[in-house]
Amino acid sequence: MGRTVITGSMNVRQPGINTYNSATVGVAGDRFMASGVTFQNTAGPNANQAVAFRSDSDLSVIENCEFLGNQDTLYANSLRQYYKSCNIRGNIDFIFGNSAAFFQDCVILVEPGKGENNVVTANGRTDPAQSTGFVFQNCVINGTDAYMDLYHRKQDVHKNYLGRPWKEYSRTVFMHCTMGDLIAADGWMPWNGDFALKTLYYGELENTGPGSYTSKRVSWSSQIPPQHASSYTVQNFIQGDQWIPISS
């Protein structure tokens, strides 16, 4: 990570390029594995969507990897994906897609962008019957040094959110994570008016840090009852005990 770098700069401002095919790396085969690699898109904050890594790989395990970009850095598009001890950087919807993705022990950092609002996730679950969604466990959510310098100079202007609903049944959970002070008190951001606010599920459980306080969270987010936490374990959410190598 940081020494082995796969880099590109494709983005939606280029003719014929959409979000899907802007990816520096895209994987489709089942059981993809990666360790110790940096995936990067250098298009910059003014290029709009520019994906560093896109995955449609079922039963994929990605460990000790780094994902660098701005808007739409990591496209966890579909199927079951497991990310362990990874670094993920970006600013707008920089972890997005409609996979069942589990992020464990990851460091997630906001980079300086072109606007004043940044959003960590944009989950794309489209149907309540889908077993998809994002779970973050024991992760750190903060900003890069460059972003935190910017944020602390104008805290009343720069706002950062855990997620917003890209699709109607968006589902995202943060458990036992450490959240820096950059996370806004209301926590979550609407997509467009009241779209999906009655059908999404955004849950938090036993997070710590100055950005984790829940007293002012939006009314359409949830505090997960401890007795329901088992639904969001690696074993139950992505059946990881059946296919993730023991070394992970």
NORZIJO-V29527 format. One record per backbone hydrogen bond with DSSP energy under -0.5 kcal/mol. CO is the residue of the C=O (numbers start at 1). NH is the residue of the N-H. Records with the same first field share a line. If there is no record, write none. Layout:
# NORZIJO-V29527
CO: NH, NH
This chain:
# NORZIJO-V29527
3: 5
4: 38
5: 7
6: 40
8: 42
11: 14
14: 17
16: 18
18: 22
19: 22
20: 23
25: 54
27: 56
29: 32
32: 61
34: 63
37: 39, 66
38: 6
39: 68
40: 8
44: 47
49: 12
51: 24
52: 25
53: 75
54: 27
55: 77, 78
56: 58
57: 60
58: 31
60: 82
61: 34
62: 84
63: 36
64: 36
65: 87
66: 39
67: 89
68: 41
70: 73, 91
71: 50
73: 52, 53, 75
74: 76, 96
75: 55, 77
76: 99
77: 98
79: 100
80: 59, 60
81: 102
82: 62
83: 104
84: 64
86: 107
87: 67
88: 109
89: 69
90: 111
91: 93, 119
92: 72
94: 74
95: 122
96: 76
97: 124
99: 101, 133
100: 81
101: 135
102: 83, 104
103: 137
104: 85
106: 108, 140
107: 88, 109
108: 142
109: 90
110: 144
116: 159
118: 161
119: 93, 94
120: 95
121: 164
122: 97
123: 166, 167
125: 169
127: 130
133: 101
134: 173
135: 103, 137
136: 175
137: 105
139: 178
140: 108, 142
141: 180
142: 110
144: 148
145: 149
146: 150
147: 151
148: 152
149: 153
150: 154
151: 154
154: 157, 158
157: 159
159: 118
160: 184
161: 120
162: 121
163: 189
164: 166
167: 170
170: 201
171: 134
172: 203
173: 136
174: 205
175: 138
177: 179, 208
178: 141, 180
179: 211
180: 183
182: 160
184: 187
186: 188, 218
187: 162, 163
192: 195
194: 197
196: 199, 200
201: 172, 203
202: 222
203: 174
204: 224
205: 176
208: 179
209: 212
214: 217
218: 221
222: 204, 224
225: 228
226: 229
228: 231
229: 232
230: 233
233: 237
234: 238, 240
239: 242
240: 243, 244
245: 248
